[in-house]
Amino acid sequence: MSAAAPQDLTSLHLAGSPAIHPDGGRVVASVQTVDPATLRYRSRLWTFATGRPPTTLTDAGPWSDVLPAFSPDGRHLAFVSDRDGPRRAWLMEADGTGTPLPVDGIDARVTEILWLDADRLLVVAERPAPHAEGAPVVIDWLGYKSDGGGGPLEPTGELWLAGPDGTASLLLASSERLRCPATDGRDVYYAASPRHSDLPEPGCEVRRLPLDGGPQQTLWRCASPVRALAVDTKGAVFAVASNAAGQSVTPPRVWLVAGPGVAEPHLAFPDADLECERAVLSDCRPRSAPRLLATAGEEVLFVATVGEEVALFSAPPSGEPARISPPGLSVTDFDAVAGSVALCQESAAHPIELYLDGARLSALNTAWVASVRPVAPEPVTVAAFDGLPLHGLLYRSATGEGRVLVRVHGGPHLASGNSFDLETQTQVAAGYHVLVPNIRGSAGRGAAFRALSVGEWGRADHRDLLAFADWAVHCGLADPGQLYLAGGSYGGYLINWTLTRTDRFRAAVSERSVTNLLSKYGTSDNGFTVNRYEFGGLDLFDAGARELLDRSPLHHAARITTPLLLVHGERDERCPIEQSEQLFTALRRLGRDVVFVRLPGESHGYSASGRPDRRIERMRLIIEWLDTHREPDRH
């Protein structure tokens, strides 16, 4: 048996984007791996069926084949690939015979595909804004930053129609960004977001585009981005959105946008306190966007974070949603046709596998799990200072010897839970018990719990974190001198803040963090919206600026004496690298033990979707930092 190590990232096979054949007998999924030779992501399409070994459907190469979709008659399979350079739509026979052929005529980057019927494939594409390389960029709009967006000049959206013969014609060219296509077979539905907007909170619109040439119709002006659309067989249009401008406290939910008897958009299930998102974190999922919402006949299916798991829910036309995915596993992606559901599911001790109607179809990671034996966590409940019950997970290390690493998730409206995380397993293997708290504001416990973070950054949340550290000591798990801290994004803010309040931790790791709330208001893509809301409306233009300064860890840097490793992506637009630069400079001037790791080319999500070689090296550096500052083992 071998221990989990950062290099194991090259051993995992991660299934996503499942597509059920219309006959319900087989599933095609995109399986992502990391090429051990080049340390780059690669994806191929695989076919899975009950009672038969899986087979590869597309050939291997220096490319990725993703987003498979069967035509309604089951004869053709469409997918998206960069196998000849640009990201394009491709077509092949559903049985795998013949050679895949690209859809011709679309010279823009393809983002999504959707079969309208057996003869028409809808292709969503985005066209880069014209700009000469090296020329100055003139910006006269407010929302010019977007983490991972590739720069301030946003692309324009296009809709194309393609036939099984691979020819395409332009359906719609827009000055906006187009996402989330859906269809009832007669019309196309999509979400349109403004480009280069000067509005602090621009929202988006849900529209219907008749395929018979009639005029477009705006169905909903939503105050927030729309994350998914679906249409049932009776023409009811559903959407996943929060409909709350400029903040992430209000969770996304399922909305009934339009349809028979619908006078205006409203919550589809107003009595269900469900957060309709995949908020449980993991560093071992495919990079393609997962499905959040679907319809099968008149049934509505959607994912929601519940406690420490992501579950699939189903609801009949007039009824309340019920969980249909099994407990003990978290859903990472799904597909549904009438009578069948395909699920990609994971657990904290096993990476993603594929299931069809409850039967497991894959064993992609079984051999690796048998060799490494990842540790399954145990639930932990801690009482906060005000009596609020807080939940978390504890990963015990066989060689921990009193060393406890408290790892705080970001968000703050995300969660640590029953999902596979390679980084956690490597830290357990390195000899650290890993304690992951879900403090107030975390996702999965309802809207009221989620809202408890507002106005409490560096206050109640800091005390929640210390309650978990106290629990670890009082129950005998942690040696008081062997406590460690780690966290990223909001979790990094909380690490930084905690270090200004206590020196009880032996060493800490703060990643892509917030240190200066004043500068973040102008350098981040969400500083003047999400952060302003989280701090109760405090702004730069009034007396709130003084409080923002006081609640910035940088303002109290002289109190930090704990050895600190700072890690940051150089292209992070969410928490820009200047945040870590300022704290690093302050601490080095003070003569503190601080090291700064800069990740070139990486945006905010580097720990889960960054370049594989950088991810592997980052995990190694973090363990090295912790090991450098730990007490020698007791023998």
Summary of the structure (lengths in Angstrom):
residues: 635
radius of gyration: 24.4
end to end distance: 23.6
largest distance: 79.3
contacts: 2224
relative contact order: 0.09
helix: 18%
strand: 35%
